């Protein structure tokens, strides 16, 4: 491809968008925009616009995140992973909604193409921005090759369920913890979370008297995450809102059975290879945990289905879609 692509590599990092940005950048091998300001700065759209003024006239500007120049002077495409910061009240604010309406919605209008990562997000973007449906392309996501069956398993003293998450409210951790506390399962089974516990979580564990059964692993390095998946009895991920839900297919790739939500993108991504629950129903999550923890045959069945399902999501297929679209811009 001889296109002059300028990529906003500021998004690359150890988080959802950051991992997607890394994978695309490493395969596309574009030129760097070389912007220094944070992409989430309130001044970013202005600085971004000024930068594009000095690019070649045939340049294609590509942002892997939800930022855009204030005005379009060069061909432009970006990835809108979801509308989480607009749709979810706990993740939104007056300023965020202004940004989405003034910057992102306008960018959807003037962008040559809009990439997204699920049919759920695609339909939501079309509904919200009123753009031509043909303009929005679902490129999905891929799984890095180090999320695989072979390798060491995290050595925890007790069997455990794993939640790859953070303390954001839409991750639904409070309901998960309450459901876990009620579940009729072997009391040696622990619930492990990635990240650091906050005060609300610690207070909840104390009130439920299960502090000895729930553990926070702190920041997990990317190269260590597969072993944590492999060591788990199951991955429990009853999130209230996801544009894709990378942990679902990462767990499947590592041979770990998955419990996840039947809402937003998660049922779409999981297919028939996960145990699906209503994330708003505490009893249903509790019953799901009980069934999964107490039924070894079901876990084996989900492991086999998950391995097959995860093979659908490759970075090569993502890049084929991106390259075919960019070729038309």
C-alpha positions as CSV (number, residue, x, y, z in Angstrom):
1,X,0.0,0.0,0.0
2,X,1.5,3.3,-1.1
3,X,-0.9,5.5,0.9
4,X,0.7,8.1,3.1
5,X,-0.8,7.2,6.5
6,X,-0.1,9.3,9.6
7,X,-1.0,7.4,12.8
8,X,-1.7,8.8,16.2
9,X,0.5,6.5,18.2
10,X,-0.1,8.4,21.5
11,X,-2.9,5.8,22.2
12,X,-0.4,2.9,22.4
13,X,-0.3,1.5,26.0
14,X,-1.3,-1.2,28.4
15,X,-5.1,-0.8,28.2
16,X,-7.9,-1.7,25.8
17,X,-7.5,1.0,23.1
18,X,-3.7,1.0,23.7
19,X,-3.4,-2.7,22.8
20,X,-5.5,-2.3,19.7
21,X,-3.4,0.8,18.7
22,X,-0.2,-1.2,19.2
23,X,-1.3,-4.1,17.1
24,X,-2.5,-1.9,14.2
25,X,0.6,0.3,14.4
26,X,3.0,-2.7,14.3
27,X,1.4,-4.1,11.2
28,X,0.4,-1.0,9.3
29,X,3.9,0.6,9.9
30,X,2.6,4.1,9.2
31,X,4.2,7.5,9.7
32,X,3.9,9.1,13.2
33,X,1.8,12.2,13.7
34,X,4.3,13.1,16.5
35,X,1.8,14.9,18.6
36,X,3.0,15.5,22.2
37,X,-0.2,16.6,24.0
38,X,-2.3,13.9,25.6
39,X,-5.1,12.8,23.2
40,X,-7.6,13.3,26.0
41,X,-6.6,16.9,26.5
42,X,-9.4,19.5,26.0
43,X,-7.0,21.3,23.6
44,X,-6.2,18.1,21.5
45,X,-8.7,18.8,18.7
46,X,-7.2,22.2,18.1
47,X,-3.5,21.0,18.2
48,X,-4.5,18.0,16.1
49,X,-6.1,20.2,13.5
50,X,-3.0,22.5,13.3
51,X,-0.8,19.5,12.9
52,X,-2.8,18.2,9.9
53,X,-2.3,21.5,8.1
54,X,1.3,20.7,7.6
55,X,0.9,17.2,6.3
56,X,1.1,16.3,2.6
57,X,-2.2,16.9,0.8
58,X,-2.6,13.2,0.0
59,X,-2.1,12.2,3.6
60,X,-4.6,9.9,5.4
61,X,-4.8,10.7,9.1
62,X,-5.7,7.7,11.3
63,X,-6.5,7.8,15.0
64,X,-7.0,4.5,16.8
65,X,-8.9,6.3,19.5
66,X,-11.9,8.7,20.0
67,X,-10.1,11.9,19.2
68,X,-10.2,14.0,16.0
69,X,-9.1,17.3,14.6
70,X,-11.4,20.2,15.0
71,X,-11.7,20.6,11.2
72,X,-11.0,18.3,8.3
73,X,-8.2,19.4,6.0
74,X,-6.9,15.9,5.1
75,X,-8.5,12.6,4.7
76,X,-9.4,11.2,8.1
77,X,-10.4,7.9,9.7
78,X,-10.6,6.9,13.3
79,X,-11.8,4.0,15.5
80,X,-14.8,4.7,17.7
81,X,-14.7,1.7,20.0
82,X,-17.9,2.4,21.7
83,X,-20.0,5.3,23.2
84,X,-19.3,4.3,26.8
85,X,-18.4,7.8,28.0
86,X,-21.7,9.0,26.4
87,X,-24.0,6.2,27.2
88,X,-23.0,5.3,30.7
89,X,-23.9,8.0,33.3
90,X,-21.2,6.9,35.8
91,X,-18.6,7.3,33.1
92,X,-20.0,10.5,31.6
93,X,-20.0,14.2,32.6
94,X,-21.2,17.5,31.2
95,X,-17.8,18.1,29.6
96,X,-17.6,14.6,28.1
97,X,-21.0,14.9,26.5
98,X,-20.1,18.3,25.0
99,X,-16.9,16.7,23.6
100,X,-18.8,13.8,22.1
101,X,-21.4,16.1,20.6
102,X,-19.1,18.8,19.3
103,X,-16.0,16.8,18.4
104,X,-16.7,13.1,17.9
105,X,-20.1,13.5,16.3
106,X,-18.8,16.2,13.9
107,X,-15.8,13.9,13.1
108,X,-18.2,11.0,12.3
109,X,-19.8,13.4,9.8
110,X,-16.6,14.4,8.1
111,X,-14.5,11.3,8.4
112,X,-14.0,9.3,5.3
113,X,-14.6,6.1,7.2
114,X,-15.3,5.2,10.8
115,X,-13.9,2.0,12.2
116,X,-15.5,0.2,15.2
117,X,-15.1,-3.2,16.9
118,X,-18.5,-4.8,17.1
119,X,-22.0,-4.8,15.5
120,X,-23.3,-3.4,18.7
121,X,-21.0,-0.4,18.6
122,X,-21.6,0.0,14.8
123,X,-25.4,0.2,15.3
124,X,-25.0,2.5,18.3
125,X,-22.7,4.9,16.4
126,X,-25.1,5.0,13.4
127,X,-28.1,5.7,15.6
128,X,-26.3,8.4,17.6
129,X,-24.5,10.2,14.8
130,X,-27.0,9.7,11.9
131,X,-24.2,8.9,9.5
132,X,-24.6,6.7,6.4
133,X,-24.4,3.1,7.7
134,X,-22.0,2.2,4.8
135,X,-19.5,4.6,6.4
136,X,-19.1,2.6,9.6
137,X,-17.0,-0.5,9.3
138,X,-16.8,-3.3,12.0
139,X,-13.2,-4.5,12.0
140,X,-13.6,-6.4,15.2
141,X,-10.5,-7.1,17.4
142,X,-7.8,-9.8,17.5
143,X,-6.1,-11.8,20.1
144,X,-2.3,-11.6,20.5
145,X,-0.5,-14.9,19.9
146,X,0.9,-15.0,23.5
147,X,-2.7,-15.6,24.7
148,X,-2.5,-19.4,24.1
149,X,-2.9,-22.8,25.6
150,X,0.8,-23.5,26.1
151,X,2.6,-21.8,28.9
152,X,2.8,-21.6,32.7
153,X,-0.2,-21.2,34.9
154,X,-0.5,-18.6,37.7
155,X,0.3,-20.5,41.0
156,X,-2.4,-19.4,43.4
157,X,-2.7,-21.3,46.7
158,X,-6.4,-21.9,46.1
159,X,-8.5,-22.5,43.0
160,X,-9.9,-19.2,41.7
161,X,-12.3,-17.4,39.5
162,X,-10.8,-14.5,37.6
163,X,-12.2,-11.1,36.7
164,X,-9.9,-9.0,34.4
165,X,-11.2,-5.6,35.2
166,X,-10.8,-2.3,36.9
167,X,-12.7,-0.4,39.5
168,X,-14.9,1.5,37.1
169,X,-18.6,1.2,37.9
170,X,-19.7,-0.2,34.6
171,X,-17.5,-3.3,35.2
172,X,-20.2,-4.3,37.7
173,X,-17.8,-5.5,40.3
174,X,-20.0,-4.8,43.3
175,X,-22.8,-7.0,42.0
176,X,-20.2,-9.7,41.1
177,X,-18.8,-9.7,44.6
178,X,-22.2,-9.9,46.2
179,X,-23.1,-12.8,43.8
180,X,-19.9,-14.6,44.6
181,X,-20.5,-14.2,48.4
182,X,-23.9,-15.9,48.0
183,X,-22.8,-18.6,45.6
184,X,-23.0,-22.2,47.0
185,X,-19.6,-23.3,46.0
186,X,-16.5,-24.7,47.7
187,X,-15.4,-22.0,50.1
188,X,-11.8,-22.5,49.2
189,X,-12.5,-21.0,45.8
190,X,-11.3,-17.4,45.6
191,X,-12.3,-14.5,43.4
192,X,-9.2,-12.7,41.9
193,X,-9.3,-9.3,40.3
194,X,-6.7,-7.6,38.3
195,X,-5.7,-4.1,39.6
196,X,-5.6,-2.5,43.0
197,X,-8.5,-2.5,45.4
198,X,-10.2,0.8,46.2
199,X,-11.8,1.7,49.5
200,X,-15.4,0.9,48.3
201,X,-14.3,-2.6,47.4
202,X,-12.5,-3.2,50.6
203,X,-15.5,-2.0,52.7
204,X,-17.8,-4.2,50.7
205,X,-15.6,-7.3,51.4
206,X,-15.5,-6.5,55.1
207,X,-19.2,-6.0,55.2
208,X,-19.8,-9.4,53.5
209,X,-17.1,-11.0,55.6
210,X,-15.3,-12.5,52.6
211,X,-12.0,-10.5,52.6
212,X,-10.1,-13.8,52.8
213,X,-11.8,-15.1,49.6
214,X,-11.2,-12.1,47.3
215,X,-7.8,-10.9,46.2
216,X,-6.5,-8.1,44.1
217,X,-3.4,-8.9,42.0
218,X,-2.3,-5.3,41.4
219,X,-1.1,-4.2,38.0
220,X,-0.5,-7.2,35.8
221,X,2.1,-6.9,33.1
222,X,0.9,-7.8,29.6
223,X,3.3,-10.7,29.3
224,X,2.1,-12.2,32.6
225,X,-1.7,-11.9,31.9
226,X,-2.0,-15.2,29.9
227,X,-0.7,-17.2,32.9
228,X,-3.3,-15.7,35.1
229,X,-6.0,-16.7,32.7
230,X,-4.6,-20.2,32.4
231,X,-4.6,-20.8,36.1
232,X,-8.3,-19.8,36.6
233,X,-11.2,-22.2,36.9
234,X,-13.2,-19.7,34.9
235,X,-13.2,-16.0,33.9
236,X,-16.2,-14.1,35.2
237,X,-16.9,-10.9,33.4
238,X,-20.5,-9.6,33.9
239,X,-19.8,-6.1,32.6
240,X,-22.7,-3.7,32.0
241,X,-21.2,-2.2,28.9
242,X,-18.4,-3.1,26.5
243,X,-17.7,-2.1,22.9
244,X,-16.0,-5.4,22.4
245,X,-14.6,-7.1,25.6
246,X,-11.1,-8.3,24.9
247,X,-10.9,-10.4,28.1
248,X,-13.6,-12.7,26.8
249,X,-11.6,-13.9,23.8
250,X,-8.2,-13.7,25.6
251,X,-9.5,-16.1,28.3
252,X,-10.9,-18.4,25.6
253,X,-7.6,-18.4,23.8
254,X,-5.9,-19.5,27.0
255,X,-8.3,-22.4,27.5
256,X,-10.3,-20.8,30.3
257,X,-14.2,-21.1,30.4
258,X,-16.0,-17.8,30.5
259,X,-19.1,-16.3,32.2
260,X,-20.1,-13.0,30.7
261,X,-23.1,-10.7,30.0
262,X,-25.9,-11.3,27.5
263,X,-25.9,-7.5,26.8
264,X,-24.1,-4.9,24.6
265,X,-21.3,-6.5,22.5
266,X,-20.5,-9.4,24.9
267,X,-23.0,-12.0,23.7
268,X,-22.1,-11.1,20.1
269,X,-18.4,-11.7,20.8
270,X,-18.8,-14.8,23.0
271,X,-21.3,-16.5,20.6
272,X,-22.3,-19.9,22.1
273,X,-18.9,-20.4,23.7
274,X,-19.6,-18.7,27.1
275,X,-22.2,-19.0,29.9
276,X,-24.3,-15.8,29.5
277,X,-26.1,-14.0,32.3
278,X,-28.1,-10.9,32.8
279,X,-25.5,-8.5,34.4
280,X,-28.3,-6.6,36.1
281,X,-29.6,-9.7,37.9
282,X,-27.6,-10.6,41.0
283,X,-29.4,-13.9,41.4
284,X,-28.6,-14.9,37.8
285,X,-24.9,-14.1,38.3
286,X,-24.9,-16.1,41.5
287,X,-26.5,-19.1,39.8
288,X,-24.1,-18.8,36.9
289,X,-21.1,-18.9,39.2
290,X,-22.6,-22.0,41.0
291,X,-23.2,-23.8,37.8
292,X,-19.8,-23.1,36.3
293,X,-17.9,-23.8,39.5
294,X,-19.7,-27.0,40.3
295,X,-20.0,-28.5,36.8
296,X,-16.6,-29.7,35.5
297,X,-18.2,-31.2,32.3
298,X,-19.7,-27.8,31.4
299,X,-16.3,-26.1,32.0
300,X,-14.7,-28.6,29.6
301,X,-17.4,-28.0,27.0
302,X,-16.9,-24.2,27.2
303,X,-13.2,-24.6,27.0
304,X,-13.5,-26.5,23.8
305,X,-16.0,-24.1,22.3
306,X,-14.0,-21.1,23.5
307,X,-10.8,-22.3,21.8
308,X,-12.7,-22.6,18.5
309,X,-14.5,-19.3,19.0
310,X,-11.3,-17.3,19.7
311,X,-9.8,-18.4,16.4
312,X,-12.3,-16.2,14.6
313,X,-10.6,-13.1,16.1
314,X,-7.1,-12.5,14.6
315,X,-5.2,-9.4,14.0
316,X,-4.5,-10.5,10.4
317,X,-8.2,-10.5,9.7
318,X,-8.5,-7.1,11.4
319,X,-5.7,-5.7,9.2
320,X,-7.2,-7.2,6.1
321,X,-10.4,-5.2,6.7
322,X,-8.5,-2.0,7.5
323,X,-6.2,-2.2,4.5
324,X,-9.2,-2.9,2.2
325,X,-11.0,0.1,3.5
326,X,-8.0,2.5,3.4
327,X,-7.3,1.5,-0.2
328,X,-10.6,3.1,-1.1
329,X,-10.1,6.3,0.7
